[in-house]
């Protein structure tokens, strides 16, 4: 076989830029073998290569996945070429085609904060979920997503991580079929999360629920009794099966209140049974706020007020049940939702977008 077009180590789909989508392509041909490349340099420069048998759906030869040129596609190609050359470009760039879904029609992604309020120096924990019981993921081989976040809250790169749930439905193989890569730029507030299921081990996964958790240490920049908000948003997502067919996924965003050291919230420890049984959703909220109170609760009042003490909602309730507050007229910001019983006041922090 002769030589063909130039290969740039790490740009597996040959679109002119190295990013998480290239890792998805590598996952499609994990452990595929072919001719060893004469020049096995992985530095960012164009080099000729001997084509392998087979090509990806976009026409790029499978040899481009052998980024280090040793004749086999594996994790070394990611570690030695994709990650070191991350974000580098050559020639004309063809934008990657992401597949963001439509709410109510497609598979949903959820970013769910573990805590609604943290203090400077604490860890923000945000759970990533995919699919629902009524609309699960059917054929998962990999996913790559681009995220934006409030960079000023984060001290340095070691304070932003993603950990797979040890019981995630994505990994139906006890020998660990998944690989996770998180590339972030703390200065610009941008990150790419890519998860691949190594194709030669298990083809695809199906299911729904928790995938893993983002762990973000917020810097102690909020002073006194002030409150601010740390926001994170998935801008674009591409989820593929083992034939690189993509399924649309509804992106999501989330926020967590960050408090100064003198800020206090009643029952912040949430240790009472009632406090644990009260369910508030969604949070952050847009058009409405749903409050689920257990039947045994004797709620006297439910109030919603902003951070300067202006009261927006006050209703009298005597029994438990489900209540909905229409938020369309309320400005975006941080609010306190207080539920008063004869013996205690339970306060939650609510973020309205």
C-alpha positions in Angstrom: 0.0 0.0 0.0 1.2 3.5 -0.7 1.1 6.7 1.3 -2.0 8.9 1.4 -3.0 12.1 3.1 -1.2 13.7 6.0 -2.0 12.6 9.6 -1.9 15.0 12.5 -1.4 13.0 15.8 -4.6 13.3 17.8 -6.9 14.6 15.1 -8.6 11.3 14.6 -11.6 12.5 12.6 -9.4 14.8 10.5 -11.5 17.9 11.0 -8.6 20.2 11.9 -8.9 20.3 15.7 -8.1 17.9 18.6 -10.9 17.4 21.2 -13.2 15.0 22.9 -14.9 13.9 19.7 -11.6 12.4 18.6 -11.7 10.2 21.7 -15.1 8.9 20.7 -13.6 7.8 17.3 -10.8 6.0 19.1 -13.4 4.1 21.2 -15.0 2.8 18.0 -11.9 0.9 17.0 -10.3 0.1 20.3 -7.5 -2.5 19.9 -7.8 -2.5 16.1 -4.4 -3.3 14.5 -2.8 -2.3 11.3 0.6 -1.4 9.7 3.1 0.3 12.0 3.8 3.9 10.9 7.4 4.7 9.9 7.3 8.0 11.8 6.0 7.4 15.3 6.5 11.0 16.5 3.3 12.3 18.3 4.4 16.0 18.3 2.0 18.4 16.5 3.2 18.1 12.9 1.8 16.5 9.8 3.2 13.1 8.8 2.5 10.6 6.0 1.1 7.2 7.0 0.2 3.8 5.4 -3.6 3.5 5.2 -5.3 0.7 7.1 -8.2 -1.4 5.8 -11.4 0.4 6.8 -12.5 3.9 7.4 -14.9 5.8 9.7 -18.3 7.0 8.5 -16.8 10.5 7.7 -14.2 8.9 5.4 -11.2 9.3 7.7 -9.0 6.2 7.6 -8.8 4.0 10.7 -5.1 4.5 10.7 -5.7 8.1 12.1 -6.8 6.4 15.4 -3.4 4.9 15.8 -2.1 8.3 16.9 1.3 7.1 18.1 1.9 4.9 15.1 2.7 1.6 16.9 0.2 -0.4 14.9 -2.5 -0.7 17.6 -5.3 1.6 18.8 -5.4 1.8 22.6 -5.2 4.1 25.6 -1.7 5.1 24.7 -3.0 7.0 21.6 -5.1 9.1 23.8 -2.5 9.7 26.5 0.5 10.3 24.1 -1.2 12.3 21.4 -4.9 13.4 22.0 -4.4 14.9 25.4 -1.0 16.5 24.8 -2.2 18.0 21.5 -5.7 19.0 22.9 -7.1 22.1 21.3 -4.4 22.4 18.6 -5.5 23.0 15.0 -4.3 22.7 11.5 -5.6 23.9 8.1 -9.3 24.6 7.8 -11.4 23.5 10.7 -14.7 21.6 10.2 -16.9 22.1 13.2 -17.9 18.9 15.0 -21.6 18.1 14.7 -23.1 17.8 18.1 -26.7 16.5 18.7 -28.5 18.5 21.3 -32.1 17.2 22.0 -35.5 18.8 22.5 -37.1 18.8 26.0 -40.1 16.4 26.1 -39.0 14.5 23.0 -35.4 13.2 23.5 -33.2 11.5 26.1 -32.6 13.9 29.0 -29.5 14.8 30.8 -29.7 16.1 34.3 -27.2 18.0 36.5 -28.4 17.5 40.0 -26.6 19.3 42.9 -26.1 17.2 46.0 -26.3 20.3 48.2 -28.1 23.5 47.4 -25.8 25.6 49.5 -22.1 25.4 50.2 -19.5 27.6 51.8 -16.2 28.8 50.4 -13.6 26.0 50.5 -16.4 23.3 50.3 -16.8 20.8 47.5 -19.7 21.4 45.1 -21.0 17.9 44.1 -23.2 17.8 41.0 -24.5 14.4 39.8 -24.7 13.7 36.1 -27.7 11.5 35.1 -28.7 10.2 31.6 -32.1 8.9 30.5 -35.2 8.1 32.5 -37.3 5.0 33.2 -39.7 6.0 30.5 -37.0 7.2 28.0 -33.8 5.3 28.7 -30.6 5.2 26.7 -30.7 2.2 24.4 -27.2 1.9 22.8 -24.4 3.7 24.5 -20.8 3.5 23.2 -19.6 7.0 24.1 -20.5 10.5 24.9 -18.6 13.8 24.7 -19.9 17.1 26.1 -18.7 20.7 26.3 -19.3 22.5 29.5 -19.1 26.1 30.7 -18.7 27.1 34.4 -18.0 30.1 36.6 -14.2 30.0 36.6 -13.7 32.7 39.3 -14.9 30.3 41.9 -12.2 27.7 41.3 -8.7 27.9 42.7 -6.8 25.8 40.3 -7.0 22.8 38.0 -6.8 20.1 40.7 -10.1 21.4 42.1 -12.4 20.2 39.3 -12.9 16.5 38.7 -15.4 13.9 37.5 -15.8 10.4 39.1 -17.8 7.6 37.6 -20.4 6.1 40.0 -19.1 2.7 41.0 -22.5 1.1 40.2 -23.2 3.1 37.1 -25.5 1.4 34.5 -23.0 2.3 31.8 -20.5 -0.3 33.0 -22.1 -3.7 32.8 -18.7 -5.4 32.8 -16.9 -6.2 36.1 -13.5 -5.8 34.4 -14.2 -2.1 33.7 -15.1 -1.3 30.2 -15.2 2.5 30.5 -12.7 5.2 30.1 -13.2 8.8 31.3 -11.4 11.9 30.2 -12.0 15.4 31.6 -10.1 18.3 30.0 -10.7 21.7 31.6 -9.4 25.3 31.3 -9.9 27.0 34.6 -8.9 30.4 33.2 -11.7 30.4 30.6 -14.3 28.3 32.5 -14.5 25.6 29.8 -14.3 21.8 30.1 -14.8 18.7 27.9 -16.0 15.5 29.4 -15.7 12.3 27.3 -16.7 8.8 28.3 -16.1 5.8 26.0 -17.0 2.2 26.2 -14.1 0.2 24.7 -15.8 -1.4 21.8 -13.9 -4.7 21.7 -14.8 -5.4 25.3 -18.5 -4.8 25.3 -20.4 -3.2 22.4 -23.0 -0.9 24.1 -24.8 -0.3 27.3 -28.5 0.4 27.9 -30.3 2.0 30.9 -30.8 5.2 32.7 -29.9 7.1 35.9 -26.7 8.2 37.6 -23.5 8.2 35.6 -21.1 10.0 37.9 -20.4 13.1 39.9 -18.6 16.4 39.3 -16.5 17.5 42.3 -15.6 21.1 42.3 -13.8 22.9 45.2 -15.1 26.5 45.3 -12.6 29.2 46.3 -13.3 31.3 49.5 -14.1 34.5 47.6 -17.5 35.2 49.1 -17.2 37.4 52.2 -19.3 38.1 55.3 -22.9 37.0 55.0 -23.1 37.4 51.2 -24.4 34.8 48.8 -23.3 34.2 45.2 -24.0 31.4 42.7 -21.7 28.9 41.0 -23.2 27.9 37.7 -22.3 25.0 35.3 -23.9 24.3 32.0 -23.6 21.6 29.3 -23.5 23.6 26.0 -23.2 20.8 23.5 -23.3 17.0 23.6 -22.7 14.1 21.3 -23.7 10.5 22.3 -23.0 7.7 19.9 -23.6 3.9 19.6 -21.1 1.4 18.3 -21.8 2.5 14.7 -21.2 6.2 15.5 -24.9 6.9 15.1 -25.8 9.7 17.4 -28.9 10.1 19.6 -30.1 13.6 20.6 -29.7 14.4 24.2 -31.3 17.3 26.1 -28.6 19.4 27.7 -28.9 20.8 31.2 -27.5 23.5 33.6 -27.3 23.8 37.3 -26.3 26.2 40.0 -25.3 26.0 43.7 -25.4 28.9 46.2 -22.0 29.8 47.6 -22.1 31.6 51.0 -19.7 33.7 52.9 -18.5 32.5 56.3 -21.0 34.5 58.3 -24.1 33.4 56.4 -26.5 31.2 58.3 -29.6 29.2 57.1 -32.1 27.7 59.6 -31.8 23.9 59.7 -28.9 23.9 57.3 -27.8 20.6 58.6 -31.2 19.1 57.5 -31.1 16.6 60.3 -34.8 16.4 61.2 -37.0 13.8 59.6 -39.3 16.4 58.2 -36.5 18.4 56.7 -35.3 15.2 54.9 -38.8 14.3 53.7 -39.6 17.7 52.1 -38.8 17.6 48.3 -38.1 20.8 46.3 -37.8 20.6 42.5 -36.6 21.7 40.1 -33.7 23.6 41.6 -32.5 25.7 39.8 -36.1 26.6 38.7 -37.5 28.4 35.7 -41.3 28.7 35.4 -42.4 26.9 38.6 -41.3 25.5 41.9 -42.8 22.2 43.1 -42.9 21.5 46.9 -43.8 18.0 48.1 -44.6 17.9 51.9 -45.3 14.6 53.7 -48.8 14.1 54.9 -47.8 14.1 58.6 -46.4 17.6 58.4 -48.3 20.5 60.0 -47.1 23.4 57.8 -48.4 26.8 59.0 -46.8 29.0 56.3 -44.7 28.7 53.2 -42.8 31.9 52.3 -40.4 32.8 49.4 -38.2 35.9 49.7 -35.1 37.3 48.0 -31.7 37.9 49.5 -32.6 41.5 50.5 -35.6 40.3 52.5 -38.4 41.2 50.1 -41.2 38.7 50.4 -42.7 37.4 47.1 -44.9 34.6 48.2 -46.8 33.9 51.4 -49.4 31.1 51.7 -51.1 29.4 54.6 -51.1 25.6 54.6 -52.3 23.4 57.4 -51.5 19.9 56.1 -48.9 18.2 54.0 -49.3 17.7 50.3 -48.0 19.0 46.9 -47.8 22.7 46.2 -46.7 24.6 43.1 -45.5 28.2 43.0 -45.6 30.0 39.7 -42.3 31.8 39.2 -42.9 33.5 35.9 -43.1 37.0 37.4 -40.1 36.6 39.7 -36.7 38.0 38.7 -33.8 35.6 38.5 -31.7 35.2 41.6 -31.2 33.5 44.9 -34.3 33.1 47.1 -35.1 31.6 50.5 -38.0 29.1 50.7 -39.1 28.9 54.4 -41.6 26.3 55.7 -42.8 27.0 59.2 -44.3 24.4 61.5 -45.4 24.8 65.2 -41.9 23.6 66.3 -39.4 24.6 63.6 -38.6 26.6 60.5 -37.1 24.8 57.6 -35.3 27.0 55.0 -34.0 26.0 51.6 -32.0 28.0 49.1 -33.7 28.2 45.7 -32.1 29.5 42.5 -34.5 31.0 40.0 -33.1 31.3 36.4 
